[in-house]
Amino acid sequence: MNTPPSPAAWDARPAEAFADFVVTPAFVETSSRQRDTVPLPISPESAAVYRFMFGKFAAWMLERGLRMSTVDSGDLRDFVLLSNRGKRDLNSKIAYRYLRLLERVFDYLQRTPNPARQAIVASDRDLTPQDAPMTALDADQLQRFLAALPAAREQEQRSGAGWKRRRDRAMQVVMALSGLRVAEAIGLLVDEVGRQADVDGGIALSITPEAKHPTSYEHSVLLPRAGVAELSGWLKEREALGIPGSLAFPANMAGEPLHKATVYRQVRATFQRAGIPASHAGGRTLRNTFALHQLQQGTPQDELTTALGLALERSTEAYRHARTRQEAAADGSADEATAPDPDAEKDAGRGAG
């Protein structure tokens, strides 16, 4: 049975009260996208992200002598729009995330009306810094990216060395042609790779978030024929190397998982070799590219939502407004770091990472 919240504790020690709250099923129950009959606590990684976010808000309240029981919607708008120097501090995407997090907290505290909900309803985007359009590779740039993938030297191929470059090559092909998140690619299991090709030569990748970092809903996405030979060849080599464990793309001969930073560096290096501006180029650009090209090919929005492992169909709406990196570069606005992020719509109960 959930312990009722203590308003006095939240007023006196909001950061500590939130730290206790965020690791309970009660926090998951505040999510509008919570589906499970018996909700499970969120992952430690997600809890750390939420604690950092709320900690910033708690420090801001302390500086101004505000309390959780009395802070109002105007105060919340000041928090998300203004820095200590009187300048806008958060872009609209982050402002919305903060307000949604605070909305959940005030729901738990049974504040009526909910000040965060009021702030969301009253938000005027003309007063909020605008998100830069997300960017994706056009068809020519995608081919250049694929042509620049890492490849082992001939002498390494003969000796069996250079396997990490062939692993990186296969992983980046899967990311580019199937739209996997970096965490999904890192956690892809050998058993999640389909054995039977479809009529066009593609194979299904069955993503099970519970078996790795919880970044999405369980879903299946097709790896087209153009990427099947690359992945299949690598998996055969992986087996021949005798690497233990079940990860399709292990970090070492012990079968341990790759670190996200390693994957980001490898993807950026491919962008650089391809002569594509590497500023803010990474896994999200490849995911955007996959999604945008799917829409251009006529994939229905609901099917794309499923293929991306997103919770809500509206999450894919942002991809309709995506531009190719070439278009964004024309006006100097290409900035992946501030692009609208459909992945932010995923079930907060499954993780924020």
Backbone torsions as a table, in degrees:
resi	resn	phi	psi	omega
1	MET	NA	132.5	-178.0
2	ASN	-69.5	138.7	176.0
3	THR	-78.9	129.6	179.7
4	PRO	-59.7	142.7	180.0
5	PRO	-66.2	148.0	178.5
6	SER	-103.0	104.5	179.2
7	PRO	-54.3	-37.6	-178.9
8	ALA	-64.2	-40.7	179.8
9	ALA	-66.9	-39.4	179.1
10	TRP	-68.1	-32.0	177.0
11	ASP	-73.3	-41.4	-175.4
12	ALA	-78.2	-40.5	-175.4
13	ARG	-138.8	68.4	-174.0
14	PRO	-61.1	-40.5	-178.6
15	ALA	-64.7	-41.7	178.8
16	GLU	-68.2	-40.2	179.2
17	ALA	-63.3	-40.0	179.5
18	PHE	-68.1	-40.7	179.8
19	ALA	-59.0	-37.4	177.2
20	ASP	-71.1	-37.2	-175.4
21	PHE	-72.5	-40.7	-170.0
22	VAL	-67.0	-20.4	-178.3
23	VAL	-96.3	11.1	-179.2
24	THR	-105.6	158.2	173.6
25	PRO	-59.1	-25.2	-180.0
26	ALA	-60.2	-34.1	177.9
27	PHE	-66.5	-43.7	179.7
28	VAL	-61.8	-36.6	-179.0
29	GLU	-64.5	-19.9	178.7
30	THR	-79.3	-8.8	179.9
31	SER	-76.9	133.0	177.8
32	SER	-69.0	-13.9	-178.3
33	ARG	-106.5	12.7	178.9
34	GLN	-71.9	125.7	-175.5
35	ARG	-114.3	-27.9	-170.8
36	ASP	-68.5	139.4	176.9
37	THR	-62.0	-43.6	176.1
38	VAL	-116.2	94.6	-175.2
39	PRO	-66.2	141.9	176.9
40	LEU	-99.8	150.0	176.5
41	PRO	-59.4	155.6	179.3
42	ILE	-73.8	169.7	-178.0
43	SER	-71.4	156.7	177.0
44	PRO	-57.6	-36.1	179.6
45	GLU	-63.6	-43.3	-180.0
46	SER	-67.3	-41.1	179.0
47	ALA	-59.9	-38.3	179.6
48	ALA	-64.8	-39.7	178.2
49	VAL	-63.2	-46.9	-179.2
50	TYR	-64.8	-39.1	178.5
51	ARG	-63.2	-39.4	177.7
52	PHE	-62.6	-46.1	-179.5
53	MET	-61.6	-50.0	-177.8
54	PHE	-68.0	-33.3	178.4
55	GLY	-59.7	-37.5	177.5
56	LYS	-64.8	-40.7	178.5
57	PHE	-67.5	-41.6	-179.8
58	ALA	-62.7	-41.1	178.5
59	ALA	-64.6	-38.4	178.3
60	TRP	-63.4	-42.4	177.6
61	MET	-62.8	-42.6	-178.4
62	LEU	-61.1	-42.3	179.6
63	GLU	-60.9	-30.3	-175.8
64	ARG	-104.5	5.1	178.5
65	GLY	68.0	29.3	-179.4
66	LEU	-96.7	160.3	179.6
67	ARG	-131.5	156.7	-179.5
68	MET	-61.1	-32.0	-176.2
69	SER	-77.9	-15.7	-175.6
70	THR	-124.0	-14.1	-179.5
71	VAL	-59.8	138.3	-176.5
72	ASP	-117.7	-179.7	-175.1
73	SER	-62.1	-35.5	177.1
74	GLY	-63.6	-40.2	176.6
75	ASP	-61.8	-41.5	-178.3
76	LEU	-66.0	-38.7	177.3
77	ARG	-65.4	-38.0	176.0
78	ASP	-60.7	-40.5	-179.0
79	PHE	-62.6	-47.1	-174.9
80	VAL	-80.0	-16.5	-176.9
81	LEU	-106.0	-22.9	-171.6
82	LEU	-122.9	142.3	173.0
83	SER	-97.0	177.5	179.8
84	ASN	-62.4	-22.9	-179.2
85	ARG	-94.2	11.0	177.2
86	GLY	80.8	15.5	179.1
87	LYS	-111.4	157.9	178.0
88	ARG	-63.8	130.9	-171.2
89	ASP	-103.4	-35.0	-172.9
90	LEU	-122.8	138.6	175.2
91	ASN	-75.4	170.1	-170.6
92	SER	-62.5	-34.5	179.2
93	LYS	-62.7	-47.8	-178.7
94	ILE	-70.2	-37.6	177.9
95	ALA	-58.4	-43.5	-179.8
96	TYR	-63.8	-41.0	179.7
97	ARG	-62.9	-42.3	178.3
98	TYR	-62.2	-44.8	-178.5
99	LEU	-65.0	-37.3	178.3
100	ARG	-67.2	-38.8	177.0
101	LEU	-63.5	-46.4	-179.9
102	LEU	-66.4	-33.0	175.9
103	GLU	-59.0	-42.0	179.6
104	ARG	-65.4	-40.5	179.7
105	VAL	-63.9	-45.4	-178.4
106	PHE	-69.6	-29.3	172.4
107	ASP	-62.5	-44.5	179.2
108	TYR	-62.3	-38.4	180.0
109	LEU	-80.4	-3.0	176.9
110	GLN	61.8	37.6	174.4
111	ARG	-76.4	123.9	179.1
112	THR	-131.0	122.3	-4.1
113	PRO	-72.1	157.4	-179.0
114	ASN	-74.5	114.5	-176.1
115	PRO	-63.2	-33.1	178.9
116	ALA	-69.1	-39.1	177.5
117	ARG	-64.6	-38.9	176.9
118	GLN	-63.0	-40.5	-179.8
119	ALA	-65.7	-38.0	178.5
120	ILE	-64.7	-46.8	-179.0
121	VAL	-63.0	-38.5	-175.6
122	ALA	-84.4	-5.7	-174.5
123	SER	-59.5	133.8	176.5
124	ASP	-111.7	107.5	-175.0
125	ARG	-64.0	-16.0	175.7
126	ASP	-67.0	-21.9	179.9
127	LEU	-96.3	-3.7	-175.2
128	THR	-107.2	134.6	177.0
129	PRO	-53.8	134.4	-173.8
130	GLN	-85.8	143.4	175.0
131	ASP	-69.0	139.9	171.6
132	ALA	-73.7	144.4	179.1
133	PRO	-60.0	139.7	175.8
134	MET	-64.9	153.0	-177.6
135	THR	-119.8	154.4	-179.9
136	ALA	-143.2	162.9	177.2
137	LEU	-81.9	140.8	172.6
138	ASP	-79.5	177.5	-174.1
139	ALA	-60.1	-40.7	-179.4
140	ASP	-66.8	-43.3	-179.6
141	GLN	-66.4	-36.4	177.7
142	LEU	-62.2	-42.2	178.0
143	GLN	-64.7	-38.0	176.8
144	ARG	-64.7	-39.9	177.8
145	PHE	-61.6	-47.9	-179.0
146	LEU	-63.8	-34.9	179.7
147	ALA	-71.4	-20.9	-177.6
148	ALA	-97.3	8.6	-179.1
149	LEU	-61.5	149.8	-179.3
150	PRO	-61.8	142.5	179.2
151	ALA	-140.4	139.8	179.0
152	ALA	-72.9	147.0	177.8
153	ARG	-69.4	157.7	-174.3
154	GLU	-57.8	-42.0	-178.9
155	GLN	-67.3	-31.0	177.9
156	GLU	-70.1	-38.5	179.1
157	GLN	-63.0	-38.0	-179.6
158	ARG	-69.2	-33.9	-176.1
159	SER	-92.3	-9.9	-177.5
160	GLY	89.5	-2.3	177.0
161	ALA	-77.8	175.4	177.8
162	GLY	74.3	16.9	-176.1
163	TRP	-65.3	-28.4	-179.6
164	LYS	-66.9	-35.2	177.0
165	ARG	-66.9	-37.2	178.1
166	ARG	-70.8	-33.9	173.1
167	ARG	-62.5	-47.8	-179.3
168	ASP	-62.7	-37.6	179.2
169	ARG	-62.0	-48.9	-179.2
170	ALA	-64.0	-41.4	-179.6
171	MET	-62.2	-44.9	-178.2
172	GLN	-68.4	-33.0	174.0
173	VAL	-61.7	-45.3	-179.8
174	VAL	-63.3	-42.6	179.4
175	MET	-63.4	-43.7	-176.4
176	ALA	-71.6	-37.0	-173.1
177	LEU	-99.0	-10.9	178.7
178	SER	-122.3	-4.7	175.0
179	GLY	70.6	24.8	179.6
180	LEU	-71.2	144.2	169.1
181	ARG	-66.4	160.8	177.4
182	VAL	-57.1	-45.1	-178.7
183	ALA	-63.0	-35.5	179.2
184	GLU	-69.5	-38.4	178.5
185	ALA	-67.3	-43.5	178.3
186	ILE	-60.5	-39.7	-176.1
187	GLY	-93.1	2.8	-179.5
188	LEU	-58.2	132.2	-179.4
189	LEU	-100.5	149.8	179.2
190	VAL	-56.4	-40.3	-178.2
191	ASP	-71.0	-12.4	178.5
192	GLU	-85.8	-5.3	178.7
193	VAL	-91.5	121.3	-177.9
194	GLY	-60.4	149.6	179.3
195	ARG	-99.1	-22.2	-175.4
196	GLN	-108.5	122.0	179.2
197	ALA	-77.0	151.3	175.9
198	ASP	-82.7	-174.9	-174.7
199	VAL	-63.4	-23.7	-179.9
200	ASP	-96.4	3.1	177.9
201	GLY	91.5	3.9	179.0
202	GLY	-86.6	162.0	176.7
203	ILE	-128.6	151.3	-178.0
204	ALA	-86.9	139.7	171.1
205	LEU	-108.8	117.7	-177.6
206	SER	-99.2	105.6	-173.6
207	ILE	-90.0	120.7	178.9
208	THR	-115.9	97.6	-175.4
209	PRO	-57.4	-31.5	-177.4
210	GLU	-62.4	-22.8	-177.6
211	ALA	-88.6	1.7	-179.7
212	LYS	-153.8	-153.9	178.2
213	HIS	-66.3	129.6	-173.4
214	PRO	-77.4	79.0	-175.5
215	THR	-102.3	-8.6	-174.7
216	SER	-160.3	177.4	172.3
217	TYR	-82.3	155.8	175.7
218	GLU	-60.3	130.6	-177.8
219	HIS	-158.7	169.5	178.8
220	SER	-125.5	137.6	178.9
221	VAL	-136.0	147.8	-176.2
222	LEU	-89.3	130.3	167.5
223	LEU	-92.8	114.8	-175.2
224	PRO	-67.8	166.6	-175.9
225	ARG	-53.1	-35.2	-178.1
226	ALA	-59.8	-23.2	-179.6
227	GLY	-107.6	-8.9	-174.5
228	VAL	-65.3	-45.1	-177.6
229	ALA	-61.5	-39.6	-179.8
230	GLU	-63.0	-48.8	-178.7
231	LEU	-68.4	-43.8	-179.2
232	SER	-62.3	-41.8	179.0
233	GLY	-62.0	-42.5	178.9
234	TRP	-65.1	-42.8	-178.0
235	LEU	-64.4	-34.1	175.7
236	LYS	-66.4	-41.9	178.4
237	GLU	-65.6	-40.3	178.9
238	ARG	-58.5	-42.9	179.1
239	GLU	-64.8	-42.2	-179.3
240	ALA	-65.4	-30.7	178.6
241	LEU	-74.0	-15.5	178.8
242	GLY	71.4	31.0	179.6
243	ILE	-72.1	126.5	-178.2
244	PRO	-76.5	172.2	177.7
245	GLY	86.5	-176.8	-174.0
246	SER	-115.7	0.0	-178.9
247	LEU	-71.0	132.8	179.3
248	ALA	-69.2	-32.3	-176.9
249	PHE	-125.4	72.9	-177.1
250	PRO	-70.7	157.0	-179.2
251	ALA	-77.7	-29.6	-174.0
252	ASN	-152.8	-177.7	-177.6
253	MET	-69.7	-10.7	176.9
254	ALA	-87.6	-4.9	177.3
255	GLY	81.5	17.4	-179.3
256	GLU	-76.8	158.1	-176.7
257	PRO	-75.4	148.8	174.1
258	LEU	-68.5	156.5	173.2
259	HIS	-93.4	144.1	-179.6
260	LYS	-55.1	-41.6	-177.5
261	ALA	-59.8	-34.7	178.3
262	THR	-64.3	-44.3	179.8
263	VAL	-65.0	-43.5	178.9
264	TYR	-58.0	-44.3	-179.5
265	ARG	-62.9	-41.8	-178.2
266	GLN	-66.5	-40.5	179.0
267	VAL	-66.0	-43.5	178.8
268	ARG	-61.7	-36.9	179.0
269	ALA	-63.6	-37.2	177.3
270	THR	-66.6	-41.4	175.2
271	PHE	-57.3	-43.2	-178.4
272	GLN	-65.3	-44.4	178.2
273	ARG	-61.8	-32.8	-179.3
274	ALA	-78.3	-7.1	-179.0
275	GLY	75.5	21.4	177.9
276	ILE	-99.8	131.6	-178.4
277	PRO	-48.4	125.1	-173.6
278	ALA	-89.9	-4.7	-179.8
279	SER	-62.0	119.3	-179.8
280	HIS	63.6	16.1	179.2
281	ALA	-87.2	130.9	-179.6
282	GLY	-169.8	-154.6	-176.6
283	GLY	-60.8	-34.6	-178.4
284	ARG	-67.3	-35.4	177.5
285	THR	-62.0	-40.1	178.3
286	LEU	-65.8	-41.2	178.3
287	ARG	-64.8	-43.0	176.4
288	ASN	-59.0	-41.6	-178.7
289	THR	-61.4	-47.5	178.4
290	PHE	-57.2	-48.8	-176.2
291	ALA	-64.5	-45.8	-178.3
292	LEU	-63.0	-43.5	-179.9
293	HIS	-66.6	-34.2	176.3
294	GLN	-62.7	-43.8	178.3
295	LEU	-64.7	-40.2	179.6
296	GLN	-64.8	-28.5	179.2
297	GLN	-86.2	1.5	174.8
298	GLY	94.7	11.3	177.7
299	THR	-64.9	125.9	178.9
300	PRO	-59.1	149.4	-176.0
301	GLN	-61.6	-37.6	-179.0
302	ASP	-67.3	-35.4	177.7
303	GLU	-67.9	-38.6	178.8
304	LEU	-66.1	-39.7	177.7
305	THR	-56.4	-44.8	179.2
306	THR	-65.9	-44.7	-177.6
307	ALA	-62.8	-30.8	-179.9
308	LEU	-86.2	-8.6	-179.9
309	GLY	73.2	28.9	-179.3
310	LEU	-90.1	157.6	-176.0
311	ALA	-80.9	-35.9	-171.4
312	LEU	-125.7	142.6	179.6
313	GLU	-62.7	-32.5	-179.1
314	ARG	-66.7	-17.0	179.8
315	SER	-63.4	-27.5	-178.6
316	THR	-87.7	-4.5	-177.8
317	GLU	-61.0	-34.6	-178.4
318	ALA	-60.0	-29.9	-178.7
319	TYR	-66.5	-23.5	178.4
320	ARG	-68.1	-20.3	-179.1
321	HIS	-103.7	6.3	-179.4
322	ALA	-69.8	151.2	175.5
323	ARG	-121.6	155.9	175.0
324	THR	-70.2	156.8	179.3
325	ARG	-59.3	-33.4	178.9
326	GLN	-63.0	-43.0	179.0
327	GLU	-66.1	-41.0	-179.4
328	ALA	-67.5	-37.5	-179.3
329	ALA	-65.0	-26.1	-178.4
330	ALA	-61.8	-31.3	178.0
331	ASP	-114.7	11.6	173.8
332	GLY	72.3	21.6	-175.0
333	SER	-106.4	7.1	-178.4
334	ALA	-67.1	114.4	-178.9
335	ASP	-154.6	94.6	-176.1
336	GLU	-63.2	-26.3	-174.5
337	ALA	-67.2	-26.0	-178.1
338	THR	-112.3	10.9	-179.5
339	ALA	-69.4	149.2	174.4
340	PRO	-56.9	136.2	-173.1
341	ASP	-115.5	99.6	178.5
342	PRO	-57.3	-26.8	-178.9
343	ASP	-66.8	-16.6	177.3
344	ALA	-67.7	-15.2	-179.5
345	GLU	-82.0	-4.3	-174.7
346	LYS	-67.6	161.7	-177.7
347	ASP	-57.9	116.2	-179.2
348	ALA	-62.3	-23.6	177.3
349	GLY	-69.9	-16.5	179.3
350	ARG	-99.8	-2.0	174.8
351	GLY	124.7	152.6	-179.3
352	ALA	-104.5	-7.4	-175.0
353	GLY	-80.9	NA	NA
